Each structure stands twice: as structure tokens, then as C-alpha cells.
Amino acid sequence: MPLLKKLRPLGKLESISAACHHLGFFNNAAVSANYKLSKSSAAELVSDIQPTIYRAVAEVIRRHPILSAIPVAEDTPDPYFAHLPSVNLQRSILFFKRSKLYPPLSSRENSWEDEELDWILENQHNADFKLDYGNLPFWRLIILQNPGREKISLAGQNGLSKNEDQLSESNEFTACFVFHHALCDGMSGLIFHNTLQDALNAGLSVPQASTKWVTPPNDSLLLPSIEELHSLPINPEPPTTTVTKAWTGNTIHAPCETRFKSLSIAPNCSNAFIQACRKNDVTITSALPALIATVLYSVLPEGTESLNCNIPVSLRRWLPQDVVDGAMGNWFDAFQVRFLFSDQNSEDSTDIWPQAQKASKAIANYLNASPSGPYTNIGIFKQIPDISIVFNSLLGKERDTAIEVSNLGVFTNPTNRENVWQVERVVLSRSAVVSGSAITITSVGGGDGSISLGFTWQKGVIEEDFVDLVITGVRKYFEALTKANK
């Protein structure tokens, strides 16, 4: 490996991701966004998408120093970040073309799947960052372009047909930002796309010249780890739990092969869900785990008494805002909620709201545990010198949780009139974790009002047919909810 400038040690939360990456227990996460030119007149300014992307990403790297840092010595108790003197954009940004129009016209009113995007994300989540170590950054950007120009026949006013361009490969694409979790949390993925969108719009007014290499400033300082920004208090009286017959999938094992599928919920369906949440006085973060638990109980064998759910939460609101606001870094925690079968609505198996109310109370208890915010669960890792020993000791054991549900929030397009590039659907995805939940569901709202769900599982922990039943159950719930609100 080339000699690289040392920046700072990894914090414990960052070290967890580094150790998992080294062991092959977890590779990466991704936030993917669909970009579209909102003005057809601007299409002529984007004659070739590659230099447009290169120029915009170069600006993103300059604004966020973490994108030119890589973890070093991941297999030791003392890993650290080192500075890459340059980034080769040709090797860090990959371009592919779709074989068909996205999204399918027949599905835009309800929900739809994106098999091409899912295939790319699944492959990316099975690829680590060890290739050409020390020369490539610990992130990748995949650009999935819509098909090229297509001619469609339209009837003119005089009855004669004419040909018009339906779409152009340069005016719509999906950008998949794939990153090592030691560098970024999920919120950082949204911030990446905020910055990329800003750079794309700014680039419309400058010449098309671009660079294929970026030289980040050598004096850029990384933002502090979460341990440097917060005391991470540990609950002195952790709650006790009763033992029940919980389903958690198959036991913890390696190697890890990630499977992934997504489901996009159309804006009208998404809005019906949001209104239902408001009517029942719960948030989406509370309702989604309840929905997944309710669907799982409908497909699991009889006799399952409980489902443990892991819920990640961003800690940014309790950190110095002048440091973390609009910044890319790794600042989050997670806690568990237990869904009991006995709490289900016995008269209506599709009624998610009793479980949602329970999740809402658990979230409120976590957030308001102490005057300074939550008692953190990641704080315990400060007492563990070598994280990798802990992970290796888990092989062959039962999992703590059945599901993990992560809600990232909503991507908001700026209202500036000059904002020509608009972000529509957004997808949050990640690789499976060897010691993690049997199935992970991610959620994020797009700039077009849609909600996209991602379903991640490890091959051999649960079967694809089982996941398909869960996805079908979720789809039917949204369709029924929308129909009931018409």
C-alpha cells in the first residue's frame, strides 16, 4: 500500500464497521436517487452525461473531506483514517444503461419493483473495498442511465403522425452512492445527493470541460467521531425483558452473501399511509416496524410469540449543529422494540396500529431517557478493546433480532427556480450483516412523494420465497389502504 498521510483514529462506532468489513461480516450501504431534468430546454446543455457527472462529483469530494479518507489497519484494535492524495473518477464512477424505461408505466399508480436497480445494488453489496487497497476510495458511484432516444408516433391536429423524442439518455439517470459505513451513516447518503444535485445545477451554467482526476486539499481535517462529540451515556438501569418464543431466522453463520429487493410505493399510496399515520397519532418510523411485524406474523408458523426489532436512530440532533449540520460522517445509535403476537388485533390481522402505538411509546422512551437525550447502546463498545473478537464469538449462536427497520426520512428538492435537476425516487439499501437481523427493511421518501422500501437478507438465513411473501403482504397493505381512502 502506498504511504498515506494519517488523519485521525477511528472512533469505536467507526471501528465496528471497519472490523465487520475486514471480517467479511458487512460490506457497505447505499443511497440511490433518480435524477431528472425538470426543463426540456436544459437537455441541450447536457450533451454527454459523463463529463457532467465527473465535474459534479469532483465538487462533492472537495466539499466533504471524508470522501478522500480510507480506513487503515481495520484488522487491528487501533485503526485510523488516511488521506488519499487523489481520486480517479474513471475508476470510482461506473456507467450502465438500462434495457427498458424506468419506472414501468403500468405500475406508477400503485407500487413497482426495479429489477435492474436491484440487480446492481445486490452485486454492489456483495463487493467490498479491498480491491487495489490504498489507491481507490471507500465509496463508489454507479450511474444507471435511462435508454437512449426513442421515437414515438403522435397524432397531429391535422390527423398526420409525427415523430417526437420521448426521452434522452442524458436527461434522466439513477445515481447509486455506495459507501463504507465507517465513512458515512444513512443521513450522509442524503447529504451526498443534496450536494451532488447542487453541483449538477451549478454546472449547467459553466462550460462542459471536466476532470477525470480530483486532488483533494491535503490540509482538510476530518470531522470528529461521535465519541468526541457526545458522552454516549449508558443506561444505569437497563430494562429487563421476559423470555418468549421469538423467531430470528437461522443461526449466525459466515460467509455472508447478500440478497436485496426493493419496492417503490407510488406518491398517492405513500400519501394515504402518511395520512393514516397522522390519524393514528404515530410517525412513519413507528408505523413501518409495526407493518413489517404484522405481515411477518401472517406468514410465520403458528406458535411464534414475539419478534424483536432493531431501530437505528440518528444522533445528530444531540450533537453540535455547527459541526454536523449538512456534514457527512457516522453518528447514529440503535435500540430494540419487541412486538408480541398477543398485541395483534385478533379481529383484523391487517390492523397495524396497536403495534404502531407500542413502537411509538418505545421510541419516545428511548429519545427522552435522560436530560441530554437517549442512553446510547453503542456506548458499551467504548469498553471493548478489540471489536473483532466479539463478532467472531457470535458465530453459531442465535440472533438477537428478527427484523431491523431503518427510516431515513425524506429527500426534499430545493425550491430555487434554478434547480433544474430534480430528484425523484430515492432508495436506501445495505448489505446483510452476518450477526444482524434475519431481514432488514430500509425506507426513505423521494422528492416526488414516493416511499421506497428495501429488503435485505443473508442467503441461508431465510429463503427468497419467504421474503417474496413479506413483500407481497406489504404491497397488498398499501394497495388496500389506498383503495379504502378513495
Sequence and secondary structure as in RCSB ss.txt:
>XXXX:A:sequence
MPLLKKLRPLGKLESISAACHHLGFFNNAAVSANYKLSKSSAAELVSDIQPTIYRAVAEVIRRHPILSAIPVAED
TPDPYFAHLPSVNLQRSILFFKRSKLYPPLSSRENSWEDEELDWILENQHNADFKLDYGNLPFWRLIILQNPGRE
KISLAGQNGLSKNEDQLSESNEFTACFVFHHALCDGMSGLIFHNTLQDALNAGLSVPQASTKWVTPPNDSLLLPS
IEELHSLPINPEPPTTTVTKAWTGNTIHAPCETRFKSLSIAPNCSNAFIQACRKNDVTITSALPALIATVLYSVL
PEGTESLNCNIPVSLRRWLPQDVVDGAMGNWFDAFQVRFLFSDQNSEDSTDIWPQAQKASKAIANYLNASPSGPY
TNIGIFKQIPDISIVFNSLLGKERDTAIEVSNLGVFTNPTNRENVWQVERVVLSRSAVVSGSAITITSVGGGDGS
ISLGFTWQKGVIEEDFVDLVITGVRKYFEALTKANK
>XXXX:A:secstr
    EEEEE  HHHHHHHHHHHHTS   EEEEEEEEES GGGGGG S HHHHHHHHHHHHHHH GGGGEEEE TT
SSS EEEE S EEHHHHEEEEE SS SS GGGTTSEE  HHHHHHHHHHHT  S TTTTTS SEEEEEEE     
EEEEE TTS EEEEE   TTSEEEEEEEE TTT  HHHHHHHHHHHHHHHHHHTTS S   SEE   TT      
HHHH      SS        B   S   SS  EEEEEEEE HHHHHHHHHHHHHTT  HHHHHHHHHHHHHHHHS
 TT  EEEEEEEEE GGGS HHHHTT     EEEEEEEEEGGGS SS TT  HHHHHHHHHHHHHHHTSBTTB  
 SGGGGGG S HHHHHHHTTTS  S SEEEEEEEE      TT  EEEEEEEEEE   TTS SEEEEEEE TTS 
EEEEEEEEBTTB HHHHHHHHHHHHHHHHHHHHHT 
